Amino acid sequence: MTTLNRISGLHHCAYRCRNAEETRSFYEDLLNLPLAHVIQADSVPSTGATDPYVHLFFEYADGSYIAFFDLGDETSCIPDPETPSWVNHFAMQVKTVTEVEEWKTRLEAAGIEVVGMTDHEFVKSIYFFDPNGIRLEITCEVIGESERTVHRTEAHAALKAWTDNRPPPQNEFYKFKNESIDA
């Protein structure tokens, strides 16, 4: 069997957006991520479905992208009602804690509600939502390579401990859902 090379990194992560120009203004004008590529088409190449769209790509300094689809219907990403709003998010990295603080100031000055500075012990982060309801994080790693090595070494054991001892569901929805499956 052929051994595959490790995946080298993120090319893009794509979301639906309500309005391409509103999204462009937020990501390019406020977050300073240049609009790097736009695809406009009437059908989807991977499926052949007839569904007109515009696909926007905003470029990070490392060459990766965050991307959006505007389907022309003023509908944004709809959060999963079963998932807390803090779970699904897209994290963007800066080099220093000072930069995280500067981003917080810039976002708040633009009228964006920002949560944090949150200290996660290995990163310090702020959180906010884009115009499409997507939760974003700006973060800075605050550990060195020796701590990263320890985290890598302990990762599988930590996951096993969680898996073996995870708490029972705390939400009535999940209890009801489990009961309905057993019925």
C-alpha positions in Angstrom: 0.0 0.0 0.0 1.3 3.5 -0.9 2.0 5.8 2.0 0.5 9.3 1.5 2.4 12.4 2.5 1.0 14.4 5.4 -1.5 17.1 4.2 0.5 20.3 4.1 -2.1 22.8 5.3 -5.3 24.5 4.8 -6.2 25.8 1.3 -9.6 27.3 2.2 -12.6 26.8 4.4 -15.9 27.9 2.7 -19.2 29.1 4.2 -22.4 30.5 2.8 -22.8 34.3 3.0 -25.9 36.5 2.9 -24.5 39.2 0.6 -21.1 39.1 -1.2 -20.5 42.8 -1.0 -21.3 43.0 2.7 -19.0 40.0 3.3 -16.3 41.6 1.2 -16.4 44.8 3.2 -16.1 42.9 6.5 -13.2 40.7 5.5 -11.3 43.1 3.2 -12.0 46.5 4.7 -12.2 45.6 8.4 -10.1 42.4 8.7 -7.5 43.5 6.0 -7.8 40.2 4.1 -7.6 40.9 0.4 -10.2 39.6 -2.0 -8.0 37.3 -4.0 -10.3 35.4 -6.3 -13.9 35.3 -7.4 -15.7 32.6 -9.3 -19.1 33.3 -10.7 -21.0 30.5 -12.3 -24.5 29.2 -13.1 -23.8 25.6 -12.3 -21.7 23.7 -9.7 -18.7 21.9 -11.4 -18.5 19.1 -8.8 -22.2 18.1 -9.0 -23.5 19.6 -12.2 -26.4 21.2 -10.3 -27.9 24.4 -11.8 -27.5 26.8 -9.0 -26.1 30.3 -9.8 -23.5 31.6 -7.3 -20.5 33.7 -6.7 -17.6 32.2 -4.7 -15.3 34.7 -2.9 -11.8 33.9 -1.6 -10.0 36.2 1.0 -6.3 35.5 1.4 -4.3 35.1 4.6 -0.6 36.0 4.8 0.3 32.3 4.6 -1.5 31.9 1.3 -4.6 30.1 2.7 -8.1 31.4 2.3 -11.5 31.8 3.9 -14.1 31.6 1.2 -17.8 32.3 0.8 -20.7 31.4 -1.5 -23.4 34.0 -2.2 -26.4 32.2 -3.7 -28.2 35.5 -4.4 -31.0 34.8 -2.0 -29.9 36.9 1.1 -29.6 33.8 3.2 -26.6 33.4 5.5 -25.2 30.3 7.3 -27.9 28.9 9.5 -26.4 27.7 12.8 -27.3 24.3 14.0 -29.9 24.8 16.8 -28.5 21.7 18.6 -25.0 23.2 18.8 -24.1 25.9 21.3 -23.0 29.1 19.5 -19.5 28.9 20.9 -18.6 25.5 19.4 -18.3 26.1 15.6 -15.9 28.8 14.8 -13.0 29.7 12.5 -9.7 30.7 14.2 -7.2 33.1 12.7 -3.7 33.4 14.0 -1.6 36.5 14.7 2.0 36.5 16.0 1.7 38.4 19.3 -0.8 39.0 22.2 -0.4 42.7 21.5 -1.8 42.1 18.0 -4.8 40.3 19.5 -5.4 43.3 21.7 -5.1 45.7 18.8 -7.6 43.6 16.8 -10.0 43.8 19.7 -9.7 47.6 19.8 -10.2 47.8 16.0 -13.3 45.5 16.0 -14.9 47.3 19.0 -14.3 50.7 17.4 -16.2 49.3 14.3 -19.2 48.4 16.6 -18.4 44.7 16.7 -19.1 42.9 20.0 -16.0 41.1 21.1 -15.6 38.4 23.8 -12.2 38.1 25.5 -9.2 38.2 25.8 -9.6 34.6 26.8 -6.6 32.7 28.1 -6.7 29.1 27.0 -3.2 28.5 28.5 -1.7 27.6 25.1 -3.4 30.5 23.1 -4.9 33.8 24.0 -8.0 34.7 21.9 -10.8 37.0 21.2 -14.2 36.0 19.6 -16.7 37.8 17.5 -19.3 37.2 14.8 -19.1 38.2 11.1 -22.2 39.6 9.3 -23.2 36.0 8.3 -23.4 34.8 11.9 -20.1 32.9 11.7 -18.1 32.9 14.9 -14.5 34.0 14.4 -11.5 33.9 16.7 -8.3 35.8 16.5 -5.7 34.0 18.5 -2.0 34.0 19.4 -0.1 30.9 20.5 1.7 31.6 23.8 3.6 28.4 24.2 6.9 27.2 22.7 7.9 24.0 20.9 8.7 22.1 24.1 5.1 22.6 25.3 3.7 21.7 21.8 5.7 18.5 22.0 4.2 17.7 25.4 0.7 18.3 24.0 1.4 16.0 21.0 2.7 13.3 23.3 -0.3 13.5 25.7 -3.0 14.0 23.1 -4.1 10.4 22.6 -4.2 9.7 26.3 -6.3 12.8 26.9 -8.8 11.8 24.3 -9.0 8.3 25.6 -9.6 9.6 29.2 -12.5 11.8 27.8 -13.9 9.0 25.8 -13.8 6.5 28.7 -15.3 8.9 31.2 -17.4 11.4 29.2 -20.3 12.8 31.2 -23.9 11.8 30.3 -25.8 14.3 28.2 -26.9 17.3 30.2 -29.5 18.5 27.7 -33.0 17.2 27.8 -33.1 17.2 24.0 -30.4 14.5 23.9 -32.1 12.5 26.6 -35.4 12.7 24.6 -33.6 11.9 21.4 -32.0 8.8 23.0 -35.4 7.6 24.4 -37.1 8.0 21.0 -34.4 5.9 19.4 -34.9 3.1 22.0 -38.7 3.2 21.5 
